[in-house]
Amino acid sequence: MHVLQTIGITGKPDDPGVAETIVRIKDHLRAAGREVLVDAETVPEQASGHCERVPARELAGRVDLLIAVGGDGTLLTAARTLADVEVPILGVNRGRLGFLVDVSPGDLHEIDTVLSGHYISDNRMLLAAELRDESDHVIESGIALNDVVLHKWHTARMIEFEASIDGQLCNHYRSDGLIVSTPTGSTAYAMSGGGPIVHPDVDAITLVPICPHTLSNRPLVINAGSTVEIRMPGEEMAQIRVSCDSQQNLEPVPGARIVIRRHARPIHLVHPPQYRYFDILRAKLRWGDGHPV
């Protein structure tokens, strides 16, 4: 494992706790002789010190590792920034639940261990979502690490649409929407909607209807190489939105269809050597609380 020398830092904007943690990490890395670049779009100037401030897209091409300080949402943003490069991400948890950001902000030793080349590498699938018009031209596109969600907008009633998988009709839905999730996202919104927890090593995509009218419309697990296509009547278009990780919104127009497939490249997470996926599940979901063996 190679030594990671040039380190980028990004964080949750406008959070004093995050800014304080970034200062501590930055000073620690510089004292250890690392070159540190900070995300000019999220890290406040007072937290940057003497480090070079660069835009997120430029940061992606200049660092060996990106440290994301905040919650899972911060890491989701970083993942989209690094979607087309080989730069790994290390998450430092200053959020709440933290399935993806697993390094304690008070334990700089964990960061040192990773930077010395001792870490667990974890490749995670991304989803690519496209709005395509009747001529098959891409109108708008987005990328998601957790999920692409079709949901109702400006209406209290259900929406109607149909979903096809690899060109074959899957179902006509009447529901509040549909969650198309990666294994990473299976512990996020999809789990709240009754979907299964899918281990990150499983090459699959899940489709979870949101409050379906017919209770027999159950979550569906499909091969990750499949293409999901969603169509709906034109009059429904003004009532829906497509959300990528709840951070990037696509707005369908009449005649458009939504195409969702696996992104060409995964993103690369790194964890301290003691990281265990099921330890994270037990801790975050409080499995076994009050029932020691």
Secondary structure, DSSP 8 states (H G I E B T S, - for coil): -----EEEEEE-TT-HHHHHHHHHHHHHHHHTT-EEEEETTTS-HHHHTTSEEE-HHHHHTT-SEEEEEESHHHHHHHHHHTTTS--EEEEEE-SSS-SS--B-TT-HHHHHHHHTT--EEEEE--EEEEEE-TT--EEEEEEESSEEEEEE-S-SS-EEEEEEETTEEEEEEEESEEEEE-TGGGGTHHHHTT-----TTS-EEEEEEES-SSTT---EEEETT--EEEE--GGGGGGEEEEETTTEEE---TT-EEEEEE-SS-EEEEE-TT--HHHHHHHHHTTTTT---
